[in-house]
Amino acid sequence: MKNNSKIKNKIYKNYFAYLIGIFLFLIFFFPSNLFAQCSDNGYTIVYVNGIFTPTKKLADADRDKLMIEYQKHFNISDITFRTGYNPSHLAGLGDLIESASQIYNTSISDYDFKAILAQIHLEVKTKKIILVGYSQGSLYANEMYNYLVNNGIPKESIFIYNIATPANYVAGNGEYLTSKEDGVINSIRGVAMKVNGPQPLPGNVDIFLTEQENNDSAGGHSFSQSYLKKAPSDIISGVNSGLEKLKNSTETTEVKNGCFNLPDQNFIFKTQGILFSISDPIANGTVTVAKTTGKVAVYTGEKIVETSVFVIDSAQKTAIFVADKTQEVAITVAKTTNKIIETTNIKVKNIYNNIVSLEKPIAKIEPNIVVNNNVLSL
């Protein structure tokens, strides 16, 4: 009996070692084919959120609302909905700067762009993709399209539908929906006209505004309360129309893993991630403004409308955020001599050249800020 037990144990150990060997062989020699397949069947709809979305949970909530509305009209059994989360930096003011820079066709940083692609890389399992960009997210959707068609996704397999877009085009001849009454987009349009910059695409739908929305400078811009609630048929039919146009292509780009190749996450990308991980918690829920009579930036809490100057980094040679009194305008300027600006790929020369004048001089900022009555030296 003992001999039989020893034989069984030996067989079990050999069998177990055999399975481990097969598993390791499959991992090292067939990783792309076995663990990151990209299917010709099915569709993935990626929702890219807009400005002032502090958590992914809130972005997911809007994505789910889109999915529920879509499900009312069409079968979604072969459709997967994902979120390409566009995070808010520096309590949302980084978002304003990014959106404002689009007026001049410039890009402050591609950090979030790369982060969104990295985020969805493992989640996208189909070659056929719909990008639904909302507000600032439509700027990323445009960039994502241009990247993806050159890194694994055929042009015939991807489509963009942008909503409330501040951009002056939709990549890949996609479609868009912007309300003629959208307060945010109309404000951006006004700024673009003043500085002779490219204007957002014209409004192509009338969405009735409530009295409260009419009295709000951002009225008519909400994804769920304005667009999806009041123009659901336009949005769902537009997205589905794009989905029906998608088809597989025999022309393929070599993909190392997944449905598309990831962009390089180089030293600059990693450095930006560290900077945001430090600056975002400090700025969360706060706004820093420069007092013309003082040498420090002051914590103000909620009075964003009164903001005249926002300093991204408290070191003096930094990017500066400038807003008008109604917060309907956002323009950025920067001194490009600072190493942090070089590291984060802030490209604002064209913005600076387009600023004709400022009503008030920009105050000199010392490297201190006051938060909850505590002075922080940065």
C-alpha positions as CSV (number, residue, x, y, z in Angstrom):
1,M,0.0,0.0,0.0
2,K,2.9,2.3,0.8
3,N,4.5,1.7,-2.5
4,N,1.2,2.5,-4.3
5,S,0.9,5.7,-2.4
6,K,4.5,6.7,-3.3
7,I,3.8,6.0,-6.9
8,K,0.6,8.1,-6.9
9,N,2.4,11.0,-5.2
10,K,5.2,10.8,-7.8
11,I,2.7,10.7,-10.6
12,Y,0.9,13.7,-9.1
13,K,4.1,15.7,-8.7
14,N,5.2,14.9,-12.2
15,Y,1.8,15.8,-13.6
16,F,1.7,19.1,-11.6
17,A,5.2,20.0,-12.9
18,Y,4.1,19.1,-16.4
19,L,1.1,21.6,-16.1
20,I,3.3,24.3,-14.7
21,G,5.7,23.8,-17.6
22,I,2.9,24.1,-20.2
23,F,1.6,27.2,-18.4
24,L,5.0,28.9,-18.4
25,F,5.6,27.9,-22.0
26,L,2.3,29.5,-23.1
27,I,3.0,32.7,-21.2
28,F,6.5,33.2,-22.6
29,F,6.0,32.1,-26.2
30,F,2.3,33.0,-26.9
31,P,1.4,36.0,-24.7
32,S,-0.2,38.1,-27.4
33,N,-2.3,35.4,-29.0
34,L,-3.6,33.8,-25.8
35,F,-4.0,36.6,-23.3
36,A,-4.7,39.7,-25.3
37,Q,-6.8,38.7,-28.2
38,C,-8.5,41.3,-30.3
39,S,-11.8,40.1,-31.7
40,D,-13.3,40.9,-35.1
41,N,-16.7,40.4,-33.6
42,G,-18.5,42.8,-31.4
43,Y,-18.0,46.5,-30.6
44,T,-16.5,48.7,-27.9
45,I,-18.0,52.1,-27.1
46,V,-15.5,54.3,-25.2
47,Y,-16.9,57.3,-23.4
48,V,-14.4,60.1,-22.7
49,N,-15.6,62.5,-20.1
50,G,-15.4,66.3,-20.0
51,I,-14.1,69.0,-17.8
52,F,-14.5,69.1,-14.0
53,T,-15.0,65.3,-13.5
54,P,-13.1,64.8,-10.3
55,T,-13.6,61.0,-10.0
56,K,-13.8,58.1,-12.4
57,K,-16.9,57.0,-10.6
58,L,-18.7,60.1,-11.9
59,A,-17.4,59.5,-15.4
60,D,-18.6,55.9,-15.2
61,A,-22.1,57.1,-14.1
62,D,-22.4,59.2,-17.3
63,R,-21.2,56.3,-19.3
64,D,-23.8,54.1,-17.7
65,K,-26.5,56.6,-18.5
66,L,-25.4,56.6,-22.1
67,M,-25.6,52.8,-22.1
68,I,-29.0,52.7,-20.5
69,E,-30.4,55.1,-23.1
70,Y,-28.8,53.2,-25.9
71,Q,-30.3,50.0,-24.6
72,K,-33.8,51.5,-24.9
73,H,-33.4,51.6,-28.7
74,F,-31.0,48.9,-29.7
75,N,-29.7,45.5,-28.7
76,I,-26.4,45.9,-26.8
77,S,-25.5,42.2,-26.4
78,D,-22.5,42.5,-28.6
79,I,-21.5,46.0,-27.4
80,T,-19.2,46.7,-24.4
81,F,-19.2,50.2,-22.9
82,R,-16.0,51.5,-21.4
83,T,-14.8,54.8,-19.9
84,G,-11.7,56.6,-21.1
85,Y,-11.3,58.6,-17.9
86,N,-10.0,62.1,-18.4
87,P,-9.0,63.2,-14.9
88,S,-9.2,66.7,-13.5
89,H,-5.9,68.2,-12.5
90,L,-5.2,71.1,-10.1
91,A,-8.8,71.1,-9.0
92,G,-10.1,71.4,-12.6
93,L,-8.1,74.5,-13.6
94,G,-5.7,72.3,-15.5
95,D,-8.7,71.3,-17.5
96,L,-9.6,74.9,-18.3
97,I,-6.1,75.5,-19.5
98,E,-6.1,72.4,-21.7
99,S,-9.4,73.4,-23.3
100,A,-8.4,77.0,-23.8
101,S,-5.2,75.9,-25.6
102,Q,-7.3,74.2,-28.2
103,I,-8.3,77.7,-29.4
104,Y,-4.8,78.0,-30.7
105,N,-4.4,74.4,-31.9
106,T,-1.7,73.8,-29.2
107,S,-1.3,71.1,-26.7
108,I,-0.1,71.7,-23.2
109,S,0.7,68.0,-22.4
110,D,0.0,64.6,-23.7
111,Y,0.2,63.0,-20.3
112,D,-3.6,62.4,-19.9
113,F,-3.8,61.3,-23.5
114,K,-1.3,58.6,-22.9
115,A,-2.9,57.7,-19.6
116,I,-6.3,57.2,-21.2
117,L,-4.9,55.0,-23.9
118,A,-3.0,52.9,-21.2
119,Q,-6.2,52.7,-19.2
120,I,-8.4,51.3,-22.0
121,H,-5.7,49.1,-23.5
122,L,-6.6,46.0,-21.5
123,E,-10.3,46.8,-21.6
124,V,-10.8,47.1,-25.4
125,K,-11.2,43.6,-26.8
126,T,-12.7,44.4,-30.2
127,K,-11.3,45.9,-33.4
128,K,-14.4,47.9,-33.9
129,I,-14.5,51.0,-31.7
130,I,-16.7,54.0,-31.2
131,L,-15.2,57.0,-29.4
132,V,-17.8,59.2,-27.7
133,G,-16.1,62.4,-26.6
134,Y,-17.9,64.9,-24.4
135,S,-16.8,68.5,-24.0
136,Q,-13.0,68.5,-23.3
137,G,-13.1,64.8,-23.8
138,S,-13.8,65.4,-27.5
139,L,-10.4,66.9,-27.8
140,Y,-8.9,63.7,-26.5
141,A,-11.2,61.6,-28.7
142,N,-9.8,63.4,-31.8
143,E,-6.2,62.7,-30.7
144,M,-7.1,59.1,-29.8
145,Y,-8.5,58.5,-33.3
146,N,-5.4,59.9,-35.0
147,Y,-3.2,57.7,-32.8
148,L,-5.2,54.5,-33.0
149,V,-5.5,54.4,-36.8
150,N,-1.7,54.4,-36.9
151,N,-1.2,51.9,-34.2
152,G,-3.4,48.9,-34.8
153,I,-7.0,50.0,-35.4
154,P,-8.0,50.2,-39.2
155,K,-9.8,53.4,-40.2
156,E,-12.8,51.3,-41.3
157,S,-13.1,50.0,-37.8
158,I,-13.3,53.2,-35.7
159,F,-15.7,56.1,-35.6
160,I,-16.0,59.3,-33.5
161,Y,-19.2,60.9,-32.2
162,N,-18.4,64.1,-30.2
163,I,-20.8,65.9,-28.0
164,A,-20.6,69.6,-26.9
165,T,-17.2,69.9,-28.6
166,P,-15.0,72.9,-28.3
167,A,-12.9,71.6,-31.2
168,N,-13.2,72.9,-34.8
169,Y,-13.2,69.5,-36.4
170,V,-14.1,65.8,-35.8
171,A,-11.3,63.4,-36.7
172,G,-12.0,60.8,-39.3
173,N,-15.0,62.6,-40.7
174,G,-16.9,61.6,-37.6
175,E,-20.1,63.3,-36.4
176,Y,-20.9,65.7,-33.5
177,L,-23.8,67.2,-31.6
178,T,-23.5,70.7,-30.1
179,S,-26.4,72.7,-28.8
180,K,-26.8,76.2,-30.2
181,E,-27.7,77.3,-26.6
182,D,-24.6,75.7,-24.9
183,G,-23.2,78.5,-22.7
184,V,-19.7,77.0,-22.4
185,I,-19.2,76.4,-26.1
186,N,-20.7,79.8,-27.0
187,S,-18.3,81.5,-24.5
188,I,-15.3,79.7,-26.1
189,R,-16.6,80.7,-29.5
190,G,-16.7,84.4,-28.4
191,V,-13.1,84.2,-27.2
192,A,-11.9,82.6,-30.4
193,M,-13.5,85.4,-32.4
194,K,-11.7,88.0,-30.3
195,V,-8.3,86.5,-30.8
196,N,-8.9,85.3,-34.4
197,G,-8.5,81.7,-33.3
198,P,-10.3,78.7,-34.8
199,Q,-13.9,78.5,-33.6
200,P,-15.7,75.5,-32.3
201,L,-17.9,73.7,-34.7
202,P,-21.3,75.5,-35.1
203,G,-24.2,74.4,-33.0
204,N,-26.4,71.9,-34.9
205,V,-29.3,71.3,-32.5
206,D,-31.7,73.4,-30.4
207,I,-31.9,72.3,-26.8
208,F,-34.4,74.2,-24.7
209,L,-32.9,75.7,-21.6
210,T,-34.7,76.2,-18.2
211,E,-34.7,79.5,-16.5
212,Q,-32.0,78.3,-14.2
213,E,-29.9,77.2,-17.1
214,N,-30.4,80.6,-18.9
215,N,-29.0,82.3,-15.8
216,D,-26.0,80.1,-15.6
217,S,-22.9,80.9,-17.8
218,A,-22.4,77.1,-18.1
219,G,-26.1,76.4,-18.8
220,G,-26.9,73.8,-21.4
221,H,-23.6,72.1,-21.2
222,S,-24.3,69.2,-18.9
223,F,-23.9,65.8,-20.5
224,S,-26.7,64.0,-18.6
225,Q,-29.0,66.9,-17.7
226,S,-28.8,68.8,-21.0
227,Y,-27.7,66.6,-23.9
228,L,-28.7,63.1,-22.9
229,K,-31.9,64.2,-21.2
230,K,-33.1,66.6,-23.8
231,A,-31.7,65.2,-27.0
232,P,-31.4,61.4,-26.4
233,S,-32.6,60.4,-29.9
234,D,-30.1,62.6,-31.7
235,I,-27.2,61.1,-29.6
236,I,-28.2,57.5,-29.8
237,S,-29.1,57.5,-33.5
238,G,-25.8,59.3,-34.2
239,V,-23.7,56.8,-32.3
240,N,-25.6,53.8,-33.8
241,S,-25.2,55.2,-37.3
242,G,-21.5,55.3,-36.8
243,L,-21.5,51.8,-35.4
244,E,-23.3,50.5,-38.5
245,K,-20.6,51.9,-40.7
246,L,-17.8,50.0,-39.0
247,K,-16.3,47.0,-40.7
248,N,-13.3,44.7,-40.4
249,S,-10.3,45.4,-42.6
250,T,-7.7,43.0,-44.1
251,E,-5.1,45.7,-43.8
252,T,-3.5,45.5,-40.4
253,T,-0.7,47.1,-38.5
254,E,1.6,44.9,-36.4
255,V,0.3,44.9,-32.8
256,K,2.5,43.6,-30.1
257,N,-0.2,43.2,-27.5
258,G,-4.0,43.8,-27.4
259,C,-5.9,45.7,-30.1
260,F,-3.4,48.6,-30.4
261,N,0.1,49.5,-29.5
262,L,0.6,51.6,-26.4
263,P,2.4,54.9,-26.7
264,D,5.9,55.1,-25.1
265,Q,5.7,55.8,-21.4
266,N,9.0,57.6,-21.2
267,F,10.7,59.6,-18.5
268,I,8.7,62.7,-19.2
269,F,5.4,60.7,-18.9
270,K,6.4,59.2,-15.6
271,T,7.7,62.5,-14.2
272,Q,4.4,64.2,-15.0
273,G,2.6,61.4,-13.2
274,I,4.6,62.2,-10.1
275,L,4.0,65.9,-10.4
276,F,0.2,65.4,-10.7
277,S,0.2,63.0,-7.8
278,I,1.7,65.7,-5.6
279,S,-0.1,68.8,-7.0
280,D,-3.6,67.4,-7.4
281,P,-4.3,66.6,-3.7
282,I,-3.1,70.0,-2.8
283,A,-5.3,71.8,-5.3
284,N,-8.3,69.5,-4.9
285,G,-11.2,71.8,-3.8
286,T,-9.1,74.9,-3.8
287,V,-8.3,77.7,-6.1
288,T,-5.1,79.8,-5.8
289,V,-5.2,83.4,-6.8
290,A,-2.6,86.1,-6.8
291,K,-3.2,89.1,-4.6
292,T,-1.8,92.2,-6.3
293,T,-0.9,93.6,-3.0
294,G,0.7,90.5,-1.5
295,K,3.5,88.1,-2.1
296,V,1.6,84.9,-1.6
297,A,-1.1,83.0,-3.4
298,V,-4.2,82.8,-1.2
299,Y,-6.5,79.8,-0.7
300,T,-10.0,81.0,-1.7
301,G,-12.2,77.8,-1.8
302,E,-15.0,78.4,-4.2
303,K,-14.6,81.9,-5.6
304,I,-13.4,80.7,-9.0
305,V,-15.3,83.5,-10.8
306,E,-13.1,86.1,-9.1
307,T,-9.9,84.4,-10.2
308,S,-7.6,86.7,-12.1
309,V,-4.3,84.7,-11.9
310,F,-3.6,81.1,-11.3
311,V,-0.1,79.8,-10.9
312,I,0.4,76.1,-11.7
313,D,3.7,75.8,-9.9
314,S,4.6,78.2,-7.2
315,A,8.2,78.7,-8.5
316,Q,8.2,82.0,-10.3
317,K,9.2,80.8,-13.8
318,T,6.0,78.9,-14.4
319,A,2.8,78.7,-16.4
320,I,0.1,81.2,-15.4
321,F,-3.6,80.8,-15.8
322,V,-5.6,84.0,-16.7
323,A,-9.4,84.1,-16.5
324,D,-11.8,86.9,-17.2
325,K,-14.2,88.2,-14.5
326,T,-17.1,85.9,-15.6
327,Q,-14.9,82.8,-15.9
328,E,-16.2,82.3,-19.4
329,V,-12.7,82.7,-20.8
330,A,-9.5,80.9,-20.1
331,I,-6.2,81.8,-21.6
332,T,-2.7,80.6,-20.6
333,V,0.8,82.1,-20.9
334,A,4.1,80.7,-19.7
335,K,7.7,81.4,-19.4
336,T,9.5,78.5,-21.1
337,T,12.7,78.8,-19.1
338,N,11.4,76.6,-16.2
339,K,12.6,73.0,-16.1
340,I,9.2,71.8,-14.9
341,I,7.5,73.3,-17.9
342,E,10.0,71.6,-20.2
343,T,9.4,68.3,-18.4
344,T,5.6,68.5,-18.7
345,N,5.6,69.4,-22.4
346,I,3.7,72.6,-21.9
347,K,3.6,74.3,-25.3
348,V,2.1,77.7,-25.0
349,K,4.2,80.0,-27.3
350,N,1.4,80.4,-29.8
351,I,-1.0,81.2,-26.9
352,Y,1.3,83.8,-25.6
353,N,1.7,85.5,-29.0
354,N,-2.0,85.7,-29.4
355,I,-2.7,87.6,-26.2
356,V,-2.9,91.2,-27.1
357,S,-3.4,92.8,-23.7
358,L,-4.4,92.1,-20.1
359,E,-6.6,94.4,-18.1
360,K,-4.4,94.0,-15.0
361,P,-0.7,93.3,-14.6
362,I,0.2,89.9,-13.4
363,A,1.4,90.0,-9.8
364,K,4.8,88.6,-8.9
365,I,4.4,85.3,-7.0
366,E,6.7,84.2,-4.3
367,P,7.1,80.4,-3.9
368,N,4.6,80.2,-1.0
369,I,0.9,79.5,-0.8
370,V,-1.6,79.7,2.1
371,V,-3.9,76.8,2.6
372,N,-6.3,76.9,5.6
373,N,-4.1,79.6,7.1
374,N,-1.0,77.5,6.8
375,V,1.9,78.8,4.7
376,L,3.4,76.1,2.5
377,S,6.8,76.6,0.9
378,L,7.0,74.6,-2.4
